[in-house]
Amino acid sequence: MELINIAKKNLVDEAHQQMKQMIQAKVWREGEILPSEHKLCKDLGVSRVVVREVLQRLRAEKLIVTRQGVGSFVSNPNNFNFSITDENGETIQLTEGQFLDVMEFRKCIEFFAIELAVSRADEEDFHAIQQAVSGMEQAVGNLEAFSEEDYRFHYAIVKASHNEMLCKAMDSCKDELFYCFYQMNQINDVRPWGVDMHKDVMECLRKRDAKAAIQSLKKSNEYNYARLGEFFLSKDGPD
């Protein structure tokens, strides 16, 4: 399945239909970044104005989310419940600044840990990472258990670096990190897509490919940033 050059008068409607079909047919899967506006213009044979109008429609339909300066990601239209509560049913106060602080901390720690892990990780490390992925698969649908395994996965990567200071840094922020995973998983809804991303990172590590592992993790983080942007827009917008 591929995009077809448009020769009809109602260019926006036709382009919208084609791009929507690509998403619904899962040619473009959830979490994947869409082609650039330039490529979409070229593939569809339309102007940038048309492409931007189509992207706006897809955002309104909750089929995509956009991160400024990065691009648009395929989203899940059935997954826009941004009411975050704790185990007692009380609303959790998530500030954008706090979340971004944690994500920046993770980027500093995890990306460097991956670079070390590709040359230092042993079979025991890979087993720990695999166990966390298996735990996530079994916990799909259980927010707290899934988030615990999510944290365990990322900690296992840092531990695979065999750098004591990185592990201590991760340990010192365990509560904040788990809180971040828990809230992000609640915004995104616990589902198999999250497991697939972690599997991809794991496979890249097994291949000793730091660049690919970091790229996969970075793609997931950018999608989470975009999803978080929708969350804060929903908080700031009208009830």
C-alpha positions, 0 to 999 in steps of 0.5 A: 500500500502506498500514497497515490498522486492526486488529480482531483479538485478537492485535494484536502479531502482526497489527501485526508482520505489517503493518509487516514487509510494509511493509519487505519491499515496500520501501514503507519503504526502507532508511535511511528513518525509520519513522513516529513511535510516535504515528502508528503507534498511530493508523494501526494502531489499537493502543496504544503498548505493542503498537507498542513490542513490534512494534518490539522484534521488528523489531529482533530480526529486524534489520529496523530499528535505533533511535537513542535520541531520534531514531527507528527506521530501516529496516535490511538484515537481510543486512548485520549483519557487524560484523567490521571488518578492514584490508587485512592482515586485522587487526581495526580498533579503532574507538572510539565516541568517535573516530567521534562526534568525526569525525561532529561535525566533519563536521557543523560543516564540511559543513552550513555548507559546504552553506549557502555552496555553494548560492549560490557553487557553479559548474558546475565544482563540480557537475561534481566532485560528479557525478564523485564520485557516478559514481565511487561507482556504479562502485565498488559492491562495492569497499570501498576505492575506494568509500570514496575516492569517498565522501571525494571527494564530501564534499570536493567539497561543502566545496570548492564553498563557496569558503571556503579555511579550510573546505577547509584544515580538511577537508584537515587531517583527511583521514586521519581522515575517510577512516578514518571513511568506510572503517569506516562503509562496511564496517559498512554494506556497500558498496551502491547505497543509499549512492549514492542518498543522495549523489545526493539531496544532489547534486540538492538542491545543484543546486536551490540548496536548502540546507535539503533538502540538509542534511536529506538528509545529516542523515538519512543521518548519523542512520542511520549513528549507529543502525547504529554503535549496533548495532555497539558493542552487538555488541562489548559483548555475548556472543560 
